[in-house]
Amino acid sequence: MPNSTNTAFQLWYQQQKQNEAKDGAAEFRQRLNYWHTVKMAQATDLPIELIDLILSFLPPNHVEQVQWRRAAAAIEREPRPTD
């Protein structure tokens, strides 16, 4: 009996670790997507809410959204004009 309990615990523990790894990856992707959205807002002088709204109409892996995010990643960091 101790072996089956131990095995069940090990299985549960492995599943928890895998879920934590998935959650961490999802959190990282969410932060990266937000960073790309911020860069696009800076480059276009549009409010970040508008960029986020535009992208929200497309599924995360939609070709256009992926292209937008790649373009945002390619934007150099430049300060916005303060005029």
Backbone bond lengths (Angstrom), bond angles and torsions (degrees), N, CA, C in turn:
res aa  C-N    CA-C-N  psi(-1)  N-CA   C-N-CA  omega(-1)  CA-C   N-CA-C  phi
1 M - - - 1.456 - - 1.529 112.95 -
2 P 1.343 120.27 -39.84 1.455 119.08 179.62 1.525 112.70 -60.74
3 N 1.336 117.23 -32.13 1.457 119.24 -179.75 1.524 111.92 -66.53
4 S 1.335 117.65 -41.01 1.464 119.72 -179.25 1.527 110.65 -67.74
5 T 1.332 117.02 -37.76 1.460 120.19 177.14 1.515 110.27 -66.34
6 N 1.318 116.10 -43.95 1.450 120.99 179.33 1.528 110.52 -62.07
7 T 1.325 116.93 -42.61 1.459 121.31 179.47 1.524 110.78 -65.27
8 A 1.314 117.05 -41.86 1.462 120.58 178.33 1.524 110.42 -62.85
9 F 1.327 116.66 -41.17 1.455 120.16 178.37 1.525 110.61 -64.62
10 Q 1.329 116.82 -43.11 1.461 119.99 179.55 1.527 111.02 -62.07
11 L 1.319 116.59 -41.40 1.457 120.73 178.15 1.528 110.29 -62.92
12 W 1.333 116.03 -46.44 1.466 120.49 177.83 1.520 110.77 -59.61
13 Y 1.331 117.30 -44.01 1.463 122.25 -178.86 1.531 110.64 -62.75
14 Q 1.321 117.09 -42.71 1.466 120.46 178.73 1.525 110.90 -63.90
15 Q 1.323 117.02 -39.89 1.462 120.23 178.19 1.524 111.01 -64.71
16 Q 1.330 117.13 -39.29 1.460 120.57 178.10 1.524 111.06 -63.28
17 K 1.322 116.57 -42.63 1.466 121.14 178.78 1.527 110.87 -63.09
18 Q 1.334 116.80 -41.30 1.460 120.24 178.79 1.524 110.79 -65.22
19 N 1.333 116.91 -40.42 1.464 120.30 177.94 1.517 111.08 -64.30
20 E 1.327 117.82 -40.08 1.460 121.09 177.57 1.518 110.42 -62.51
21 A 1.330 116.83 -41.32 1.461 120.66 179.39 1.526 110.38 -64.11
22 K 1.334 117.36 -41.41 1.463 120.79 178.52 1.521 110.56 -65.43
23 D 1.334 117.24 -43.21 1.457 120.92 179.43 1.517 110.49 -62.10
24 G 1.319 117.12 -40.11 1.456 120.93 178.78 1.515 111.50 -64.19
25 A 1.321 117.07 -40.65 1.463 121.02 178.85 1.525 110.30 -66.94
26 A 1.314 117.27 -40.82 1.465 120.63 178.84 1.523 110.48 -65.09
27 E 1.316 116.26 -41.26 1.462 120.38 178.57 1.525 110.44 -63.54
28 F 1.324 116.97 -40.76 1.460 120.91 178.42 1.527 110.61 -63.12
29 R 1.354 116.90 -44.75 1.466 120.35 178.89 1.520 110.84 -62.19
30 Q 1.326 117.06 -38.45 1.456 120.78 179.70 1.527 110.40 -64.39
31 R 1.337 116.84 -43.40 1.470 119.89 178.01 1.517 110.98 -64.91
32 L 1.335 117.07 -40.64 1.458 121.31 179.94 1.527 110.45 -65.22
33 N 1.325 117.99 -42.98 1.461 120.94 177.41 1.517 111.06 -61.92
34 Y 1.322 117.54 -40.17 1.461 120.79 178.03 1.524 110.08 -64.27
35 W 1.326 117.31 -41.75 1.461 121.37 179.42 1.526 109.98 -61.53
36 H 1.346 117.34 -42.99 1.462 120.69 177.94 1.527 110.35 -63.11
37 T 1.320 117.20 -40.75 1.460 121.00 179.37 1.520 110.52 -62.94
38 V 1.315 117.09 -40.75 1.465 121.17 178.01 1.523 110.32 -62.73
39 K 1.323 116.96 -44.52 1.463 120.37 179.68 1.527 111.14 -62.37
40 M 1.320 117.08 -39.77 1.462 120.09 178.72 1.519 110.44 -66.04
41 A 1.311 117.33 -40.22 1.459 120.78 178.77 1.524 110.32 -63.50
42 Q 1.321 117.25 -40.27 1.460 120.35 178.50 1.521 111.27 -65.81
43 A 1.317 116.96 -40.99 1.465 121.00 -176.58 1.525 112.15 -70.95
44 T 1.314 117.31 -31.97 1.463 120.42 -175.64 1.520 113.06 -101.99
45 D 1.316 118.02 -6.03 1.463 123.27 -175.53 1.530 112.64 58.01
46 L 1.327 115.79 26.79 1.462 120.68 173.38 1.522 108.24 -97.34
47 P 1.324 117.75 151.83 1.462 119.00 177.15 1.529 110.85 -63.00
48 I 1.316 115.34 144.62 1.464 120.13 -178.99 1.524 110.97 -60.41
49 E 1.324 117.14 -31.31 1.462 120.39 179.33 1.523 111.02 -63.67
50 L 1.346 116.67 -36.94 1.460 120.32 179.82 1.526 111.00 -68.96
51 I 1.321 116.84 -43.34 1.468 120.57 177.10 1.529 109.47 -60.74
52 D 1.319 116.11 -44.65 1.464 120.82 179.88 1.530 110.94 -62.24
53 L 1.327 116.49 -39.68 1.460 120.97 178.61 1.527 110.82 -64.64
54 I 1.322 117.13 -43.73 1.468 121.21 178.75 1.523 109.95 -59.40
55 L 1.330 116.29 -48.05 1.462 120.13 -177.75 1.524 112.45 -69.78
56 S 1.327 117.56 -25.15 1.464 119.97 -177.70 1.526 112.27 -69.58
57 F 1.328 117.40 -18.91 1.457 119.91 178.82 1.522 112.33 -79.21
58 L 1.325 117.26 -11.09 1.461 121.51 -179.23 1.520 109.73 -108.42
59 P 1.323 118.19 142.75 1.465 119.40 174.59 1.531 110.05 -62.29
60 P 1.327 118.77 154.65 1.470 121.55 -174.49 1.524 114.68 -55.71
61 N 1.331 118.09 -33.99 1.462 119.79 -178.15 1.521 112.23 -103.44
62 H 1.314 117.31 16.35 1.458 121.13 178.17 1.527 108.98 -64.68
63 V 1.319 116.57 143.07 1.469 121.65 -174.60 1.527 111.53 -55.60
64 E 1.336 117.27 -44.78 1.464 119.43 -177.90 1.523 111.59 -65.22
65 Q 1.323 116.92 -41.66 1.459 119.04 -179.48 1.522 110.18 -66.07
66 V 1.318 116.85 -40.14 1.463 120.12 178.09 1.522 109.81 -62.52
67 Q 1.335 117.77 -41.83 1.465 120.79 178.37 1.523 111.07 -63.97
68 W 1.327 117.28 -41.98 1.461 120.77 178.39 1.527 110.23 -60.46
69 R 1.319 115.92 -44.81 1.468 118.90 -177.50 1.523 111.22 -69.37
70 R 1.330 117.80 -35.76 1.466 119.82 175.73 1.521 110.51 -65.67
71 A 1.318 116.75 -40.15 1.462 119.89 177.30 1.526 110.36 -63.52
72 A 1.322 116.26 -39.10 1.462 119.68 178.70 1.516 111.11 -65.37
73 A 1.312 116.73 -38.39 1.464 120.11 179.75 1.522 110.79 -66.56
74 A 1.338 116.88 -26.03 1.462 120.61 -178.94 1.525 112.65 -83.55
75 I 1.317 117.28 -12.54 1.467 120.41 -178.60 1.518 109.61 -69.64
76 E 1.306 115.42 130.73 1.468 119.92 178.09 1.521 108.80 -74.63
77 R 1.302 115.77 151.13 1.465 119.91 178.14 1.519 108.71 -76.70
78 E 1.296 115.53 112.96 1.458 121.20 177.52 1.520 107.75 -130.70
79 P 1.323 116.43 139.46 1.470 118.06 178.69 1.528 110.38 -67.78
80 R 1.307 115.86 144.98 1.464 120.53 177.00 1.520 109.60 -72.69
81 P 1.320 117.80 144.99 1.469 119.20 175.20 1.527 110.00 -64.69
82 T 1.301 116.68 140.73 1.469 120.79 -178.04 1.517 112.06 -97.81
83 D 1.316 117.46 3.57 1.484 120.26 -178.54 1.491 111.95 -70.49
